[in-house]
Amino acid sequence: MELTLNAEERELLLSILEQRHRALLKEITHTDHREFKQELRKNERLLESLLGRLRGAAVQELHG
């Protein structure tokens, strides 16, 4: 799947995802249930990967 975003849309999406990432890190810290914490960590890794790809695309577009 390919998704095309303009700069304003990309910035909004990055902002939303960064907010969720911070909230997820706090949630992981405050979670005691092992299985739930593992699921949160899995989501956090996926979110980090997605953020990295979006940031990389933004940098690539600036230098492209």
Secondary structure by P-SEA (a helix, b strand, c coil): cbbbbcaaaaaaaaaaaaaaaaaaaaaaaacccaaaaaaaaaaaaaaaaaaaaaaaaaaaaaac
